[in-house]
């Protein structure tokens, strides 16, 4: 482990790192279908939805003249396309809204909240997520995530892994990048954070994508901390 | 009381409304002078410092070509002028930094934290302050303020009472302005919030400016709630 004694703030990737979006959404929609009567292969829908996530953010990146679009908007747009592709019938506008807000109702991995509570005693803790501010705020209240503040790609009008997000977070905290540590279950996120001068901590979430997981079973970089869960990050940082 | 049943989020002015900046700074600096050996009329310095607060933000408003300056920067600049005016001797750069960060070490009014804890159960609670993000984050950890997120003038690059702050807060929360309530001890802040469509709650802080208090002893507007403290706001909102 390199010297992380100067670190003052930990910023967290959220989808997959802090919360189990896949299991949460599949359970939420399956339960909802019992009362709504809407039938669909919810597992396939959720996997398809996440499958177009990167492409939907790339569209924003490619077309700055259209202005920044928050993730709720991208989620809704992708959902409408998938509903047509999957021929899901009978969804009202309110139903589409409910499903889109499913991304606000995600459950944490079992170690997330206890780990964050420990880390919060010594560090500033914040998401640094592509989710928009309202999404992350609602999720924190739903899941009991004890953030000190909410930092989102929305604040910088750039999605990760654009440098503006990592450097923007450090700037808002009035800290040099090396006093900020990015925590993520995704090697590409950490690589970008490290390239921008942040410290890095990797935690594997090997079931994030269920049977479709292809990457990120293990650390693939020279990260400052590699841990099995948030509790081990707290151990390593002396919390 | 008008209909506030649709309100989802409460946003708070901080200096004077949530924290007692004057008593906190005078005590902090007086205690610090015992170890630092720096002598000054700290009460006069603090009153003078706050006395140039509005003018320092007006400078930013008048000169958009210079770019937005965060409150830490304005505080530091004002302090340097006051130190010269008051002929305070022997201050190092580190001392000036310590004094400037005094604005991060402010104590809450006695009812603030218990009131916020109650309000947080039903509402999203956030500062909406001219303090910068790092200042508000550090203060929250110092004072135990249980914010759900941190909203600052810095995020909008506009100081209150510019409309961009009130409307920007509602936009980040993905709420229409009428579902956001501004809580403040200052009638002018509430007036601007109301003009931009927010709901309003006034709480009197008649000792904020000590013997120099001239305004805001009582509500001077048609506010949705007028309360004696945060506990009464929680009562009125059924928390």
Contacts between the chains, C-beta under 8 A, distances in Angstrom:
chain1	res1	chain2	res2	distance
A	70	B	174	7.9
A	72	B	174	6.9
A	124	B	137	5.9
A	124	B	141	7.1
A	132	B	174	7.3
A	133	B	149	6.7
A	133	B	172	4.4
A	133	B	173	7.0
A	133	B	174	8.0
A	134	B	172	6.8
A	134	B	173	5.3
A	134	B	174	3.8
A	134	B	175	7.6
A	136	B	149	7.8
A	137	B	124	6.0
A	137	B	148	5.7
A	137	B	149	5.1
A	137	B	173	7.0
A	140	B	148	6.4
A	140	B	149	7.9
A	141	B	124	7.0
A	141	B	148	6.5
A	147	B	148	7.9
A	147	B	149	7.4
A	148	B	137	5.6
A	148	B	140	6.4
A	148	B	141	6.4
A	148	B	147	7.9
A	148	B	150	7.6
A	149	B	133	6.7
A	149	B	136	7.8
A	149	B	137	5.1
A	149	B	140	7.9
A	149	B	147	7.4
A	149	B	149	6.0
A	149	B	150	3.9
A	150	B	148	7.6
A	150	B	149	3.9
A	150	B	150	7.2
A	154	B	172	7.2
A	155	B	155	6.1
A	172	B	133	4.4
A	172	B	134	6.8
A	172	B	154	7.1
A	173	B	133	7.1
A	173	B	134	5.3
A	173	B	137	7.0
A	174	B	70	7.9
A	174	B	72	6.8
A	174	B	132	7.3
A	174	B	133	8.0
A	174	B	134	3.8
A	175	B	134	7.6
